[in-house]
């Protein structure tokens, strides 16, 4: 006598926001797969039984995208295209009560640390043996984000992250190393270490900052080729991180440190705990230790009270230090933050946009000049994808999606996606390099 196999529920996990959200979605997807769910990530198929939206609530634009996505799938549910709709992540952590009232079509809302409850709602068992194991990735299979801590103890005036992610909690070195080994077993060659505040790593469980020790431990993982650092905080930045970076051959000579601003009055209102002089001293100290480091930073324009003089201080700072990679965000007034509760959002949107454009024009010229210097050099490139007539990859100085890329003509050269190759640069634009595989 034959028994008919029960059809596995089809789940579409839709991820919005940052790389930390991507990791959370991957953990969820692997738990669901272990419970015999048929899991897709942002599938376009119309036959999903269940949709889970992992939301972002960081700034206005992100919140709007999250709400529009929820409304889209709420409409799908009303039309009968899907059976169940769940919402998790930062937006529902922060605005659960409002969302339940405004969008009742959602079956249940969950916060950033509610994975066990979400699984229980779905009738799935929490697989403890899967902690740290990620077979399903939302990235290409050769690179992955590796979250080393959750939350943040900083009290920057503009930031809502602590409201959504809580206080800083580190994973152990052993746990992170095991997770890295698991990723490598599944084909990952590059890991990007992410945290809201990398430099705080270990202080809660080891009593001191232990990022250098973590880097040394990860450097021993066989099969791992690149380790990249994201989101370091400038105040009291431990320079022994740079020593470890230079000591460990797998750690990319790359640092992502959002400086946010350089004008003393703005830094003080932002509650950044650092001055213009200390910021300049830090950049110079890092470059003195590692002259060839790729220094990535992000700046915030339009903070309450910011003057044209403050913007000009930023412009001079950018011109002087010629950052390899630089991004600029416009200030978003967030409720329940110090700035949201105590300052008036007094700079018009068009002025914020003008200031951003002004500074990015300066950076575009700098980036173009720095890229021109690479013409004739041979660089190690990791290839991420094929796009049109080109294979597209990145150097050690480039993180996915936010940094420069290297283009190689597919008609002239063949490379496998996920492989490294030596590329001689023949041409450069402001944000891209072109070359030939050796």
N, C-alpha and C positions, 0 to 999 in steps of 0.2 A: 504494500500500500504506500503510495507516494503522498507526501504532504507538500502543499504549495508554499514556496518561500514567501515570507511577508515582504512586501515592497518597502525598501528603505526610504524614509522621508528625505526629500530633496531640500537642502538648505542653501540659500544664497546669503553670504556674508558681505555686506557693503561697508567699506572702510573709508572714513573721512578724516582729514587732519594729518597729524604728524607721524613720524616714524615710530614713536612710542605706541601710537594707536595701531600701527601695522603689526607690531609684535603682539599686542593684546589680541588682535584678530587671528593671528597665526596660532596662538595658544588655544583659543576657542575652537578654531577649525580642526586642530589635531585632536582635541578632546571629543569633538563631535564625530570625527571619522572613527575613533576608537570605539565609539558607541554605535557604529554601523549606520550612521547618517551618510547620505550622499551629499558631499559638501562642495560648493562652488564659491569662488571669490568674485564678487561683482559680475556674476554671470548675466548675459543678456537673454538667457533662455526665459521663456514665459511660463515654464511648467514647474517652477519652484513651489514647493508646498509652504515653505517658511522663509521669511526674509528677516535677517537681523541687521540693523543699521548701527554701526559703531560710530558715534558722533564726536564732533569737535565743538568746544565751546569757548575757544581762546579769545577771539576778537569778533567784531560785528560781522565781517564778511564770512567767517567760518561758521558762525551761528546761523546766519541766513542760509548758507548752503546746507547745513544739517537739517534745518526746519523744512526747506524745500524738498529735500530727499525724503524725509519722513512723510510729508504730505503726498508726494508722488506714490509711495508704496501704500499709504492709507487709501488712496484712490484705487490702486490695484486690488486691495483687499475688498473694498466696497463693491467693485465690479466682479469679484469672485475669481480673479486671476491667481490670487494666493490665499492660503487658508489662515495663516498666522503671521503677525507682524510684531517684532520685539525691537526695542531700542535700548542701547547700552552706551557707555562711554561718558565723556566729559560733560556734554550738554545735559544729559539726563541726570548726571550726578549733581549738577548745579541747579537745574530748574525742573526737577521731577514733578513737584506739585503743580506748577504752571502747565507743564506739558500734558499731564494727565487730564487736566481740566480743558485745555485747548484742543487736544487731538486724542479724543477718547477711542478712536478706532484702533489704536495700538493696544495689543493684548497685555503687555506689561513693560515697565521701564526699569532699568537696572543701572547702578552706578559703576565707577571705574574698578571697584574691588569686589564686585558681586558675581564673579564668574561661577562659583559653586551654586548660587541661587538661580542663575540663568539656566545652568545645566539641569538643575532639579525641575525647573518649570518645563523644560523640554522632555523630561522623563529620561534624562541621561545620568549615568553615574560619573562622579568625578574620579578620573583615573590618576591616582597619586603617583604611580610609577612613570607617568608621562611628564612629570614636572621637569621642565628644561628640554624636553624632546620636541623638535619641530620638523616634521617630515613635509608638511604643506607650507609653502612660503608664498607671500604676496609679491615678492621680488623675483627677478630672474634667479635660477637655481645656483648660480655661482657666487652670489653675495647675499648677506643677511644683516639685519640690525640685531644687536645684542644689548638688551637693556641690563645695566649693571646695578641700577637702583631705581627706586620709585619716589616721587614726591620731592619737596624742596623746603628747606628751613629759611630761605631768604625772604625778605619782606620788601621787595621792590614795589614802589608805589603803584606801578601800572599793571602789575601781573596778577592774574586770577588763578594761575596754576596751583598754588597751595590750597585754594578753595576747592579745587576739583580732584587733586591728586594726593592731598595730605602732606604730612611731614616726611622728611628724608628717611628712607629705609633701604639699606644696602643688602644685596645678595652676598653670600660668602664667596671667597676666591674659589674654593673647591666647586661650588655650584656653577659658577660662571665658566670655569674651565671645562667641566663636564658638558655644559650646554654647547660650548664651542666645539668640543670633540664630536658631539652628536651632529652638529651642522656640517662639519668637515666630512663625516661619514656619508652624508647625503649630497656631497658635491660642492659645498661652499668653499671658496678660496679666499674670500675677503669678508671680515666682519667689521661693522661700524659700531663702536661702543657708544651707547647713547644713555643719557641721564639728563634730568633737568639741571643738575650741577655735578659734573664729573669730578671736580677737585675735592668734593666733600666725601668721595667714596671711602667707605670703611670706618669713618669716624664714629658711627653709632654702634658698630659691633666689635671693632678692634681698639677703640679709644684713640685712634690717630688716623690721619689720611693715608690710605694705602694703595692709591692708584699706581704708583711705580711698581709695587710688589705684584699687583695684578697683571701689569704689562709683562713683567718678567715671567710670570707663570704662563700667560697665554703665548708668549714667544716660543715656548717649548712644545706647543701643540703641533704634532706632525701633520703635514698637509695644508696647514693654514699658511697663506702667503702674505696677506696684507691685514693689518690691524689699524683702524682709523679712529681718531678721537673727535667727538662732537660735544659741544656745549660746556666749555670751561668758563668759570666766573673770574673776573679780573682781581677782585679784592683779595689780598693775601694769597695770590696764586703761588703754589709751591713750585719753585723752579726745578726741583729734583724730578718733576715730571718730564722736563726737557732732557735731563740727563738720562733717564730711563728710555726715552724715545730714541736717543742717539746710540745707546748701548744695545738696544734690541733691534735686530736687523729686519724683523717683520713689521715693526711699528712704522707706519708711514710718517714721513717728516712733514706732518700736516697738523694744524691745530685750528679748531673752530672755537673762537672766543667772542661771543657777542658783547661788544663794548658799550653799545646803546647811545652813548653821547660822550662829549669831551668838555663841554662848557661847565665850569664849576657851579654856577647857579642852577643849571638844569640837573646836573648830577645830584646836587643836594636835594632838590625837590623830588627827584626820582628815588631817593633813598638808596643810592647805589654804593655808599660807603667808600667812595674813592674820589680822588681829585684829578684834574687835568694833568698836573705834573706827575702824579703817581702812575697815571695811565701811560704817559709818554715814557717814563722810566721803565715800566714793565715791558712795553713793546721793544724798547732798546735792549733790555736785559735778555729777553727771549732770543732776539736776533743776534746778540753777541755770542750766546751759547750755540746757536744753530743758524748761521748766516743764510743757509739755503732753505730754511723752513718755508712751507706754503702757509701763510697766515690768512685765515678767513675770518671776517668779522661781519656783524650786522649792526646797523644804526637805526635809531628811532627818531623820526622828525615829527614836529607838530605837538610835542608834549605841552601841557598847559603852561603858559607864561614864556614859552620859547620866543626869543626875539630874533630879528635879522642878524644882530651881532652874534648871537649864539650859533646861528646857522653858518655864519662866516667862519667862526672858530672851527666848526666841523669841516668846512671846505679846506681851510689851511691845514688841518690835521690830516685829511685824506691826501692832499698834495705832498705833504712832508713825508708821510710814512708809506705811501704807495703800496697799499695792501694788495696781495695777490688776488684775493677774492673778496668781494664786498657786496652785501645786500642791504637794502633800506626798506623799512616798514613805516607806515603812517600810524600815528597814535590813535588808538581806539579807546574811548571812554567806557570803562567797565565798572558796573555797579558792584558794591561791596569790596572794591579795592581801595587803598588809601587815597589814590588820586581821584577815583570816581566819587568818593564820599567827601573829599576835602577841597578839590579844585574845580574850577569851571573849565569846561572844554571850550576854550576861548579862541581857538585858531580855526578859521573856516576850512572846509574840505578842499577848496580850490587852492588855498595857500599851502596846505600840507602837500598837495600834489605838485605844486610849483617847486617847493623846497626839495622834494624827493627827486624830481627831474633834474634840477640844478646840480645836485650832488652826484647823481648817477652819470651825468654827462662828463663830470670830472673823472669819475672812476672808469668810464668807458675808454677815455683817452689813455689813462694809465694802463689799463688792461691790454689795450692794443699795443702799447710800447713794450710791455713785458712779454707779450706773445711774440712780437717781432724778434726779440732776442733769442727765442727758441729755434728760429729757422736755422737749419743746418745741424742742430743737435739730434742725437739719437736717444729716444726715450722708451722706457718699458711701458707698455700699454695693455690694459685688460679690456677685452672687447665684450660689450654688453648686448649688442643687437645689430641687425641689418636693417637699414632704412633707405629705401629707394635704391640708388646705385652705389651706396656706401656701406662699409662696415664701420660701426661707431663704437669708440672705446674711450677709456679714461687713463690718465697718468696717475702716478702716486699723489699728485697734488690736486686731485679732483674727486669729489664725492658725487654719487649719482644724483641726478635731477637738479642740483643746485649749482654745479660748477661747470667749467669748460669741458669740451669734448674733442676727441681726435677722430678725423674722418679719413678713411682709406678707400680708394676706388675699388669696388668689387670686381670690375672688369680686369683690373691689373693685378690684384692680389686676392688670395683666398685665406681667410682665417676662420677658425671655429669659434662660435660664440662661447664665451666662458674661458677662452684661452688667452695667455699672455703672448705678446710678440714685441720685438724690437722695431721701432718705427723711426725713420729719419724724417724730420719735419721739413717740408718744402715750401709751405705757405702758411700765413697766419692772418686771422681777422681779430676783432676785438675780443671775441669769446670762444673762438674755435681754432683748431690747428688742423692742417692737412699734411699727409705724408705718405711715404712708401715703406712697406714692410721689408726689412732686410732679409 
